[in-house]
């Protein structure tokens, strides 16, 4: 397995182009199942999770081709021949459950493996199941698979989510485009990836209003047609690279970045004394050498501080002046990076969902183990400022969500290389 070797102490200067959002692409790709006409996505990120979704869609009979070096995905579901999402693929990636809504809507039935837990938490599917039942689906669990059927198709109605789940909102939004009548999603998630999905579905002929608010109204239509849609900028990759010059020093402009995607995050950077400037090309972050100030952070659904930037923020706060308190409210087990950062000299106490970070002036490189995607990149960020070498092992997690991390950071002056596994 590959590892990433970072030698700390090099200030960063230059530009980093931010890719299309992994979490938007992973819900836009299953949207192809809703129509028998082609759907083309541009600005697709080149990631292993995209390959996994490609394999899943192909296993259902969809045609999926990566064009333009993987930045364009051309898809067509006219020859759909299966409604079963197999455990062998679903276990690799939870977002596989996003085929359930489109399959139910188009075919009236689907068999989708339950994904099981993962490193960051149990991640059940009860909210998705309750929502589809409210739309008239009958769902049974057999042999680890959800067997979902409908009598004459899904029906609109009021679907109130007990929590503003991103995946459940996406699944119901897709399904409701072809359901009979009007569906109202109450307590819907408001993430930019949901607005991006709704924009794509509208381009396919869907009737949707209210995306980006907690009440989405969808008027079902008989069929959707083909479309071409650009994937929204990845706000998590954006936030990750915005933290790099804060930790390593220097100035980096993140091309394609927009303040509206990362407002709550930028508020915390500003509170920590960091200058963020919106330019006509993206977001520029400057750190003139001093240490950032400690800040307290609580993760929340959008527009709150994203859980997917919590690990990276912790890496920065390890070097801050003072004590910060990080509260993780979305996932029950998302501090796996803390013990690895401690191996590098960080001072962190974790109690349940709260981590107290006592900032230190220096950290030292060490071999560390990546436990999940965002944890992996937080260790690379810490390595940028740690003395000596940090070797981040098990980087397959990283490749799920960050394209060419060593090239992007290397181009702005970081000393970073990939060591190929045996
Ligand atoms: N939850 C339930 N029941 C459900 C669904 C969710 O209890 O039926 C719980 C989860 O266990 C979790 C919380 O609700 O504790 C939030 O889950 P949500 O459904 O909102 O998350 P998701 O759709 O599974 C997406 C992203 C995650 C991101 C979360 C939160 C994708 C493919 N994944 O997951 O991204 O952390 O929203 O913003 O969109 C990542 O990219 O590193 C990542 C984990």
Boltz pocket constraint, residues with backbone or C-beta under 6 A from the ligand:
constraints:
  - pocket:
      binder: B
      contacts: [[A, 22], [A, 23], [A, 24], [A, 26], [A, 94], [A, 95], [A, 121], [A, 122], [A, 123], [A, 124], [A, 125], [A, 126], [A, 127], [A, 128], [A, 129], [A, 163], [A, 164], [A, 165], [A, 166], [A, 167], [A, 168], [A, 307], [A, 308], [A, 330], [A, 331], [A, 332], [A, 373], [A, 374], [A, 401]]
      max_distance: 6.0
